[in-house]
Amino acid sequence: MSTTRVLVTGGAGFLGSHLCDALLAEGHSVIAVDNLLTGQSRNVAHLRNEPRFEFRQLDICEPFDCGRVDYVFHFASPASPVDYSLHGIATLKVGSLGTFNALELAKKYSARYFLASTSECYGDPSEHPQKETYWGNVNPIGPRSVYDESKRFAEAATVAYRRYHNLDTRIVRIFNTYGPRMQLNDGRVVPNFMKQALLGEDLTVYGNGSQTRSFCYVSDEVDGFLRLAASNEPGPVNIGNPAEFTILECAQKVLAVTGSKSNIRYEPLPQDDPKQRCPDITKARRLLGWDPRINLETGLRMSLEYFRKALQGNS
Ligand SMILES: NC(=O)c1ccc[n+]([C@@H]2O[C@H](COP(=O)([O-])OP(=O)(O)OC[C@H]3O[C@@H](n4cnc5c(N)ncnc54)[C@H](O)[C@@H]3O)[C@@H](O)[C@H]2O)c1
């Protein structure tokens, strides 16, 4: 990607802040906008003295303009089940109004546009692993629908701007990603288990733990974003780690990496919890030459210090 002025919505979030770091490292100037609903200004605090970085606290559900940009990366949205359940209406709004405002900005400046979509578009999939051609199995009125449908709408809006306004767009479908800067209490598997293990609490496994997930380390994920952004592929493209683990296996890996003596406690499975979620990354491999490099155990080790410090309120 040639050096440009880039906007990242949700830039103070987990993925958005890592993306800002990676874009700056590539030589771009970056404006991060975020209303700090689920993000933290400390995620970008290390960039305070970086002259090519600017942070603006604003809600993208209101029209906004931060001057000419060459690329819009639209990452703003509550993302974890805890966050989108707590902020259901805000999630629907940022996926609809926020997406329109980000698309309008890209249109105004003839900028390229990159949407952070999600594997949740596949819902509780009846096809496994999920290819981009699979249309999904989503309950439109279930507890997860505020997130799933907001992202499906955001994808529809993105392809509509491409179709009707010739906007140069990309869509990435992100699968479970983990690493430093995740919130400790966001209900996602890795921070949950890490926190419980480090505190010596029981690790809570929902159902019998045989449901599977795939986990991608954040640096691999961001590398996939940059490759897609620099390509001419509109997507959607799955970016995630296809190595599949049962939740129980993940709990055991966290116990091994932390050296914790915690026990495993079983709780009832929540409604609409997907039984299997694993990306088919043939398209990313073929078109972007992308493959994840960091396995789960290594990634957990690379995240350990962050989670230790975060638990001491010192991240
Ligand atoms: N982390 C994952 O595993 C994962 C998986 C699939 C998709 N995604 C997508 O990636 C993106 C980033 O996810 P994340 O894990 O970094 O979540 P996050 O909650 O850490 O980051 C989202 C950011 O968006 C901001 N935001 C929310 N509403 C906003 C608004 N109206 N105006 C301005 N800012 C707003 C939040 O404050 C937060 O900083 C999301 O769009 C999410 O759907 C993430």
The ligand as a Gaussian input file, in Angstrom:
#p B3LYP/6-31G(d) Opt

LIG

0 1
 N      -11.646000      -9.353000      18.231000
 C      -12.199000     -10.276000      17.480000
 O      -11.940000     -11.472000      17.673000
 C      -13.141000      -9.886000      16.361000
 C      -13.765000     -10.911000      15.650000
 C      -14.610000     -10.582000      14.613000
 C      -14.816000      -9.253000      14.258000
 N      -14.203000      -8.279000      14.964000
 C      -14.489000      -6.877000      14.566000
 O      -13.325000      -6.077000      14.656000
 C      -13.663000      -4.772000      15.114000
 C      -12.846000      -4.435000      16.345000
 O      -13.118000      -5.389000      17.364000
 P      -12.305000      -5.381000      18.746000
 O      -12.176000      -6.776000      19.181000
 O      -11.091000      -4.554000      18.571000
 O      -13.353000      -4.669000      19.692000
 P      -13.149000      -3.425000      20.669000
 O      -14.413000      -3.277000      21.444000
 O      -11.884000      -3.559000      21.431000
 O      -12.992000      -2.225000      19.649000
 C      -14.090000      -1.578000      19.043000
 C      -13.879000      -0.087000      19.205000
 O      -14.972000       0.613000      18.583000
 C      -15.295000       1.731000      19.406000
 N      -16.658000       2.161000      19.101000
 C      -17.816000       1.485000      19.300000
 N      -18.865000       2.226000      18.903000
 C      -18.366000       3.398000      18.424000
 C      -18.952000       4.582000      17.874000
 N      -20.282000       4.695000      17.733000
 N      -18.140000       5.593000      17.513000
 C      -16.802000       5.503000      17.644000
 N      -16.185000       4.400000      18.160000
 C      -16.964000       3.368000      18.545000
 C      -15.129000       1.193000      20.822000
 O      -15.012000       2.203000      21.797000
 C      -13.866000       0.358000      20.668000
 O      -12.700000       1.092000      20.927000
 C      -15.161000      -4.774000      15.369000
 O      -15.818000      -4.196000      14.263000
 C      -15.503000      -6.233000      15.492000
 O      -16.818000      -6.505000      15.073000
 C      -13.389000      -8.555000      16.016000

